Amino acid sequence: MKKILNATALFLILITGSLVFTSCNDFSPEKTFDVAVLNSNLLSRFGGKEISDKLQNEAQVYDESQKKMVASSYQNAFKYDISNLEIRLKSISEIPEDDDNKEILQASKDLFSYVIAKQKEGYLPIAKMKDEKATPEQIQKAIVDFDTSTQAEVDAKFNKLMAAGKAYAEKHNIDAKFGI
């Protein structure tokens, strides 16, 4: 009788553990769509307009010790924004990939990876120019050059994700609006 009780208890523990593990890692189609596709809204202003807007405002980063935004250099402000995108990319990468979600996950990772790399290569040098008091003309030329070298590629990656996201949303009856 004791063996049966032990076996039953072990079975119940395994079932409970399995349910807890499954519920903690539950990536429903809606959750997958939210993380992989909706997070890309953060990238919709990528390029010259975003850079120009950020350079017009005071540079700030979040200070964990003070629990508030504090003044910083433009380079540090851009690095802060990039680190937030890296966190989003990590959350996308944590979704288990399968045949159903593979296309949107790969398109999302491709877009985020590209934007992060280009922000490091382009945004940071432009921010440094601002910090070092370069002329507005020099900064504007760097922004135009950046857009010229990146905009077509980022648009293609964004469009690929939107097409995959739309197909995924339709397949899983997810109420999502595209092209607004």
DOKEPA-565414 format. One line per 10 residues: number of its first residue (from 0); their letters; for each residue z, y, x of N, C-alpha, C. Coordinates in pm, whole numbers. Each point is the difference from the previous one (the first is absolute). Example, Ala and Ser with C-alpha at 12.3 -4.5 7.8 and 13.67 -1.06 7.14 Angstrom:
! DOKEPA-565414
0) AS) 780/-569/1319/0/119/-89/0/120/90  -72/105/-35/6/119/82/73/109/-77 .
***
This chain:
! DOKEPA-565414
0) MKKILNATAL) 0/-118/83/0/118/-83/0/126/88  77/-7/108/10/116/89/-136/28/65  -76/-106/35/-132/18/59/-95/66/-100  9/-36/-124/-85/58/-104/34/148/-17  128/32/-3/42/140/-11/-47/82/120  14/-57/121/-45/69/120/-151/21/-3  -73/-103/-40/-146/10/-8/-40/103/-106  68/1/-112/-28/96/-106/32/142/47  114/17/66/37/131/52/-102/49/102  -41/-88/89/-100/36/100/-131/38/-67 .
10) FLILITGSLV) -39/-78/-100/-123/29/-74/8/137/-66  113/30/-64/17/130/-66/-1/115/101  60/-21/116/-1/102/104/-142/25/49  -76/-108/18/-139/15/44/-84/72/-106  18/-34/-124/-74/65/-108/37/148/-8  128/30/7/46/139/-5/-54/78/119  10/-58/117/-52/65/120/-149/25/-11  -72/-97/-52/-144/15/-17/-32/111/-98  73/7/-110/-22/106/-99/31/137/59  108/11/73/36/128/63/-108/39/101 .
20) FTSCNDFSPE) -42/-92/83/-103/29/99/-130/41/-67  -39/-71/-104/-123/30/-70/8/136/-68  114/31/-61/11/128/-69/2/116/98  55/-21/120/3/106/100/-138/24/60  -85/-99/-3/-133/12/57/-108/-5/-107  34/44/-119/-93/-5/-112/-100/115/11  -120/-33/39/-105/99/7/-97/-28/-113  34/52/-117/-87/-14/-115/-129/76/26  -104/-25/-77/-123/77/18/26/151/-13  87/40/-90/31/142/-17/67/58/125 .
30) KTFDVAVLNS) 95/-73/54/71/46/121/-97/4/118  -82/-101/13/-100/-3/106/-94/119/-13  -46/27/-121/-89/113/-24/69/132/36  124/15/-43/76/123/29/9/24/150  37/-102/74/22/16/144/-133/17/74  -99/-81/-34/-126/0/75/-94/113/-39  -3/35/-128/-99/97/-46/63/137/-29  107/3/-77/58/130/-37/56/76/120  50/-71/100/48/67/122/-111/77/70  -124/-38/-24/-111/68/66/-16/144/-50 .
40) NLLSRFGGKE) 64/34/-111/-2/139/-46/57/93/106  89/-52/84/56/80/109/-108/43/99  -112/-69/0/-106/25/98/-115/82/-58  9/36/-126/-113/64/-67/-34/137/56  91/64/70/-26/132/58/-27/-8/150  -23/-119/51/-22/-20/143/-107/95/54  28/57/115/-100/82/68/37/146/7  -103/81/15/17/142/27/83/76/-102  -19/-29/-127/77/71/-104/149/-29/16  35/-126/22/140/-37/18/57/66/125 .
50) ISDKLQNEAQ) -74/-6/109/47/60/126/23/149/-19  -101/68/-56/11/145/-20/120/36/-86  17/-73/-110/113/28/-89/134/-19/72  11/-107/77/126/-26/70/27/104/108  -106/50/62/18/101/105/33/138/-58  -23/18/-130/33/126/-64/148/7/-40  63/-115/-8/140/-7/-41/89/-18/122  128/23/-21/97/-22/108/6/-149/31  0/-34/127/10/-140/42/143/-48/-22  13/-115/-66/131/-57/-27/-1/-152/12 .
60) VYDESQKKMV) 117/-53/32/23/-145/-1/132/-25/-70  20/-124/-42/126/-36/-65/102/-35/106  115/67/-7/110/-28/92/99/-90/-72  7/-124/44/86/-100/-64/147/43/5  44/58/109/142/37/12/38/112/-97  -94/91/-26/27/110/-93/-46/-31/-142  -78/-108/-13/-53/-41/-130/-85/110/-65  -80/67/84/-89/104/-52/-114/25/97  -100/72/-49/-112/39/84/44/116/90  -42/-6/126/35/105/96/-126/42/76 .
70) ASSYQNAFKY) 2/120/53/-114/53/75/-27/-87/124  -127/-10/34/-40/-79/116/-129/56/57  -50/-63/104/-133/34/50/-103/-61/-95  -122/49/7/-105/-58/-83/-30/-143/45  6/-25/129/-23/-137/48/102/-96/-60  127/38/0/103/-87/-56/-16/-16/-151  -42/106/-67/-23/-10/-145/-113/-98/-30  -108/7/79/-111/-93/-20/41/-143/36  78/-15/106/50/-133/37/86/-58/-111  80/84/-62/85/-42/-113/-88/-53/-114 .
80) DISNLEIRLK) -105/75/-33/-91/-43/-107/-69/-132/37  -40/-13/125/-65/-124/45/97/-117/-10  126/22/36/98/-109/-9/18/-45/-144  -9/93/-95/8/-38/-141/-120/-85/-42  -117/33/52/-119/-83/-29/13/-138/63  60/-7/117/21/-130/65/95/-87/-83  97/61/-63/90/-74/-89/-78/-54/-120  -90/80/-54/-83/-46/-113/-90/-115/44  -59/11/118/-85/-108/52/81/-128/17  123/13/48/86/-118/16/27/-65/-136 .
90) SISEIPEDDD) 23/82/-103/27/-57/-133/-124/-72/-54  -118/49/33/-123/-68/-41/-12/-133/74  31/2/128/-11/-120/84/100/-108/-39  108/38/-67/102/-96/-39/-37/-78/-126  -104/40/-69/-43/-73/-119/-73/-125/44  43/-116/-48/-70/-124/37/-146/5/-49  -91/-27/89/-142/7/-32/-46/-134/-55  -80/5/-106/-61/-120/-56/-143/34/-42  -70/-97/-53/-140/23/-38/-14/109/-105  102/15/-86/-5/97/-108/13/144/49 .
100) NKEILQASKD) 89/24/96/29/138/41/-57/35/137  -65/-94/64/-46/18/137/-87/125/17  -91/22/-91/-94/112/13/72/135/-6  91/18/-96/66/131/-7/100/18/115  66/-107/40/95/14/111/-73/34/130  -111/-69/27/-74/29/122/-59/141/-3  -52/42/-114/-57/135/-12/109/106/16  116/-26/-55/111/94/10/50/9/144  19/-115/64/45/0/140/-102/67/90  -127/-23/-26/-106/60/79/3/153/-14 .
110) LFSYVIAKQK) 14/48/-123/6/144/-23/123/62/65  116/-57/-23/123/56/58/-3/-5/152  -47/-110/57/-7/-11/146/-92/105/59  -114/19/-65/-96/100/48/59/141/-7  59/34/-113/56/135/-18/113/24/100  86/-97/17/112/16/95/-54/22/141  -96/-80/40/-58/15/135/-66/137/16  -75/41/-100/-70/128/11/97/118/-7  109/-15/-75/99/108/0/66/11/137  26/-112/62/58/4/135/-97/64/99 .
120) EGYLPIAKMK) -128/-36/-12/-102/51/92/-41/144/-30  6/40/-125/-53/130/-39/104/99/-49  86/-41/-92/100/91/-54/96/47/109  47/-94/81/101/37/101/-52/100/102  -122/-16/54/-50/102/92/-18/138/-67  -39/-1/-125/-15/126/-73/138/63/-22  98/-81/-34/137/51/-16/51/58/131  -33/-66/110/41/50/131/-64/136/27  -125/13/-39/-67/130/16/75/109/-76  42/-31/-121/76/97/-81/133/32/66 .
130) DEKATPEQIQ) 68/-104/48/130/22/67/-16/86/124  -113/-16/69/-24/75/124/-71/133/-25  -7/39/-127/-54/132/-39/-149/18/32  -79/-105/-20/-145/13/15/-51/97/-105  -116/56/22/-55/95/-97/-39/-73/-128  0/71/-112/-45/-62/-126/-143/-55/12  -84/65/76/-137/-45/17/-5/-134/74  82/-14/104/5/-127/75/50/-113/-90  102/30/-77/56/-101/-91/-103/-38/-106  -66/99/-57/-100/-27/-103/-115/-83/55 .
140) KAIVDFDTST) -43/27/121/-107/-79/62/44/-145/19  123/-20/43/53/-136/18/6/-73/-135  36/71/-105/6/-60/-134/-140/-40/-46  -97/87/18/-139/-30/-39/-52/-119/80  26/-1/128/-42/-113/84/64/-130/-46  128/7/-36/71/-118/-49/-65/-51/-128  -25/91/-95/-63/-41/-125/-137/-63/24  -77/61/87/-134/-50/30/5/-144/53  101/-28/80/8/-132/63/67/-107/-86  68/39/-106/78/-99/-77/-33/-9/-149 .
150) QAEVDAKFNK) -49/106/-60/-6/5/-147/-88/-109/-61  -116/-27/57/-88/-102/-58/67/-137/2  66/-32/109/66/-132/14/118/-13/-96  82/104/-10/115/-9/-89/-45/-5/-145  -105/73/-35/-52/-6/-136/-50/-140/-34  -69/-63/94/-51/-136/-22/115/-99/-20  103/13/82/116/-91/-12/76/26/-130  14/124/-38/68/35/-124/-80/-54/-120  -132/19/1/-85/-50/-109/4/-151/-10  4/-68/114/9/-146/0/131/-45/-65 .
160) LMAAGKAYAE) 109/67/33/129/-35/-61/-3/29/-150  -57/111/-40/-3/34/-143/-84/-102/-78  -111/-43/56/-83/-101/-67/76/-132/-12  65/-41/107/80/-124/-4/117/16/-96  64/116/1/113/26/-89/-41/-1/-146  -115/57/-29/-48/3/-139/-28/-143/-49  -67/-80/82/-29/-139/-37/130/-78/-20  97/20/89/130/-69/-9/74/43/-126  -2/129/-30/68/51/-120/-64/-58/-126  -131/-5/-5/-69/-57/-116/32/-148/-16 .
170) KHNIDAKFGI) -1/-72/111/27/-144/-3/141/-30/-52  95/87/34/140/-24/-38/48/90/-113  -95/64/-70/34/87/-113/105/105/35  -16/61/115/90/107/43/-60/131/-47  80/77/-73/-47/128/-53/2/102/113  -118/26/55/-11/95/111/-123/87/-23  15/126/34/-110/95/-13/-60/27/138  -130/-6/9/-69/23/127/-91/121/-16  -14/75/107/-92/112/2/49/124/-70  130/14/-14/55/118/-67/33/104/103 .
***
